[in-house]
Amino acid sequence: MNQSLRERQKASRRARILNVSRKRFQEIGYTDVKIEDIAADSEVSAATVYNYFGTKAGILLALVGESDTILNQRLDELIQSWTGELVPAVLEFGRILRRHAMSYLQKPTWREVIAESILEGSGDFGQTYSALDDVLVGKMEKLIISLQQQGTVSRKVNPVALANCLFSLQNIRFFQFIADDKINLEESDGQFRQDLEQLALLFERS
């Protein structure tokens, strides 16, 4: 068996395990899912699951990474196509992020992701999750630089500092959205819009 075939089979098994895990986390809940059940539904051994991901939290983190790969493609499309002002651009950035998150994992599973990222902040899970967020901050930075080149954002603005600030604000609203089942996507959009509009008014007066 040549190397390329082995790699394709490994990638296929990995994708199958992730697909099964995502469905089980959504249907049953992260806490109640067992590695052995994931393995059985994926038609592999439990040892194979542990081999690929180490722990159940490792599967969760891999799902977030897979989700972010798709999300980053959508954000790249936004950066390349957007013309206009900063506030609507950042609103669209947040809107894309929240809707993608909900299309990929449900709120209870995202709560597990966020909890693990806090509990394991200095461990592999926390560090890897933080690195994934850093990539998203980088996308925000590229959006700001694009708007600077278009002339709709002042070149006096530090794009790195502003990207960190705006992404942190977006993240707070995302956490609130995930934490409360009563907040829907439209309400979360409205909250974030209000935040940005108030900031814009503040800067207009300064």
N, C-alpha and C positions, 0 to 999 in steps of 0.2 A: 504494500500500500504506500503510495507516494505521499510526500509531506502535504501537498496542496489538498489532496482528498481528505487526509486526517484533519486538517484545519477546517475544511468545509463541514465535516461531520461534527467537529467540536462546536463550531459556530451555530450549526443547526440545533444541536442539543441545548446549547446555552439559550438560544432564542425561544425554544420550546419551554424550557424551565421558567423563563421570565414571563412568557405569555400565560402559562398555567398559574404562576404565583400571583400575577396581577388580578386574574379572574377570581382566584380564591380569596385574596385579601379584600376584594370588593364585595364578594358575596357573603363571606363568613366573618371577616374581620381579622386583622393582622394577628392579634393575640391568640386567637383560637386555631390558627392554621399551623399544622405540623409539617416539618421537613419531609417526613415519611409520606404524608399525603401528597405533597407536591411532587415527590419522586415518583410515586405510583401513577399519578395522572400524566406525568411527563414521560413515562415508560423508561425510566432510568433508575439506578440504585440510589439510595439515600447518600451513599458514599460519594457518588458522582456529584450530587448537589453540593455537598460539603466541599468537595474538591474545587468546584467552580467558584463558590461564593463564600465559603468559610462558615457563615452563620445566616440565620434568617434576616438579621439586620443587613448583612451583606447583600442579600437579594433585594431588599428594600432600596438600598443605596444604588444598586445596579439599575433598578427601575427608574429612579430619579435621573441617573445619568443618561439612560435611553430616552427619557422624556425630554431632557434638555437638548439632546442632539437634534431632535425634531424642532423644538422651540427655537433654537439658535438659527436654523434655516429660515424660519418665518420672520425672525427679527432682522436677519440680513436682508430679506426682501423689503421690509419696512425701511431700513436705512437707505437702501439703493433707490427706492421709489419716492420717498417722502419729500415734498416741497411745501414750505409754509412755516408757521410759527412754532415756537418751542412747546408751549402748553398743550396744544392739540397733538403734537408728536409724542410727547411723554404720556399723555392720556391713552393714545393708541398703543404704545409700548405696554402699558399696564393692562389694557384690555386684552391684547393678544396673550400676554402671560397668564392671566386668570382663566381665560376661556380654554387655553391649551391645557392648563393644569386640571381643569374639570373634565376635559375630554379624555384625559389619561388616567387619573386616579380620583377617587371620590374624597370628600372632606375627611371622613374618619381615617383613611389611610394617610392623607397628608398630615393629619395631626400626629400620627405615629412617626412620620418622617421628621417633623419639626421637633418632637419630643426627643427622639434619638440624637438629633443634631445638637441639642442642648446638653443632654446627659453625657454624650460622648464628645463633647466639644474639643477636648485635647487629644482624643483618640483618632483612629483611622476614619471612623464614620464622620465625626465632626470636622476633621481637616479636609476630607474629600468633599463633603457637602459645602464647606466654605469655599473650596476651590471652584466648584460648579457655580456658586454665586458670583465669584470674581469674574468668571467668563461673562455672565450676564451684565455685570457692571461695565465690563469692557465694551459690550454692545451698546449700552447707554452712552458711553464715552464717544463711540464712533458716530452715533446719531447726533450728538452735540457738535462734534467736529464738522459733520456734513452740513449742519445748519449754520455754523460759523462761515463755512465756505460759500454758502448761499447768501450770507449777509443778514440773516434773520436773528442771529445770536452774536453779541459783541465778541470780538476777538480778545478783549480784555479778560473775558471769563476763562478760568482754569477748567478745561473740560474734565480732567480727572476728578477734581474736587467736587464739581457740580454733579458729575455722574454718580459719585458715591452718595452725595446728599439726596438726590432725587430717587436713586434706587433704594436707599434706606427708608425713605418716606413711603415708597411703593410697597416695600417689604412689610412695613408696619400694617398697612391697610390689607395686605394679603393675609397676614397672620390673623387679623381680626375677622376677615372673611372666612377663613378656614375654621376658626374657633367657634363660630356662631352659625348653626344650621339655619337660623331665621334670616340671615343676610343673603340676598340673592346677588347675582352678577350685576344687575342693573343698579342696585343700591350701592354696591361696592364701587362701581364706576363713578357714581354720583359723589360719593365721599372723597374719592381721589381727585375728582375734578374740582371740588370745593377747596381742597387743600392747595392745589396748584394755582387756582384763581386768586386765593388769598395771598399767596406768596408773590404772585405777579403784581397785585395791588400794592403790596408792601414795597417792592422794588421800584415801582413807578413813583412812589412818594419820597423815596430816599435820594 
